[in-house]
Amino acid sequence: MSVETVKRVAGRTWGVGLSRIRILDEKKAREALTSEDVKNLMKQGLIIKKAKKGVSRGRARIKSIRKRKGRGRGEGSRKGTKNAVKSLKKRWIEKVRSQRDFIRKNKRKLGVNYRKAYKLVKGNFFRDKKHLKSFIESLK
């Protein structure tokens, strides 16, 4: 068999392209007459299969490290909506937690109105902490 034919038979056996087949001993490869002979050469290690080339993740790793540092996350790089950056629910949770924390710290100032303020926070009455602060001062 010619070397090309041996390569083709080996490629078909392994299910790989001809460019990934390496024949180490061409003399023995030419002596092979049947596909069984080629398979024996493959078992002996005289015909080898080159490793598959992958796509390197090196650049992706560097990019992710830079993103962790905050590079490329500015206004001009954002493509989605406001909610794509931080979901409505996450924004709500942050807002409510900070407002509840604020009224907890000002519990003495609020007195009996603490529960009322708590319910108003839950009902999304206050735009932000500043609005809540002005509400507490208006109670005095």
Secondary structure, DSSP 4 states (H G I P E B T S, - for coil): --HHHHHHHHHHHHT--GGGEEES-HHHHHH--SHHHHHHHHHHTSEEEPPPP----HHHHHHHHHHHTTTT-SGGG--S-HHHHS-HHHHHHHHHHHHHHHHHHTHHHHGGGHHHHHHHHHTT--SSHHHHHHHHHHH-
